[in-house]
Amino acid sequence: MKKQLSIFLNAILYFTRIPVPVKVEYSEEILNRSMRYFPFVGWVMGAVGAGVYWGLSFVVPGALALLLSMLATIFVSGAFHEDGFADFCDGFGGGYTKEKILDIMKDSRIGTYGSIGLMGMLATKFTALFSLHDLSIPLVLLAGHSLSRLMPVLLIYTSVYARKDDSSKSRAIAHKGRYYDFLMALFFGLALQVLMPVTFVACIISVLLVVTVVFRAYTNKRLGGYTGDCLGALQQIAEVVFYIGLVIYQHLIA
């Protein structure tokens, strides 16, 4: 039980800015196994966004409540995946060789591709969510944040890590662990989909699997695998595809 708590707290520590006990046990093995809780962190992020949106919707217009809920999730996560997406855009947009792409993604500065990509991603998220019925947004945030974080786990278990240097921050987590950890991640990623219509869930899971396969093929072609920034980018792409898919679904059945 103590080991499981350490694994869970390492996931919270790595993927969010939520304080954890100082004396939490750490090792690369524990951090690697914390990937089982990656989609569960989506529960936490979704709950933060849903809570802020729901609470503020009583006192401010819906658009402002939604914007502040998005900012709240970014703050709590430390812009972890947004940073990865921006680095991904800079690297793959400005790099023509594997070495150049990796060098650009490791640079802490954000470039033109990253700035445009990040602004476009956040604007698309906001517009898609704002297009939905106000009362459904908290449930959508819970389902979207959790399912989108399952896709990077699938990438880890079906591809290889592209960086060879030991200095990478993602080296410990970016390797497939035990299959029991994968099954737990699968459970946490799918469990909250009960909040969504069954037909939509069946369709969006199929779409996200296709997105993940295409993304994996692209990163394998350019890098021979993936990096931590690729994992963050895939999470962001999967999340925004989830929201867009729901907008399309509601439009078709309206």
Beta strands, then each sheet from edge to edge (+ up, - down):
end
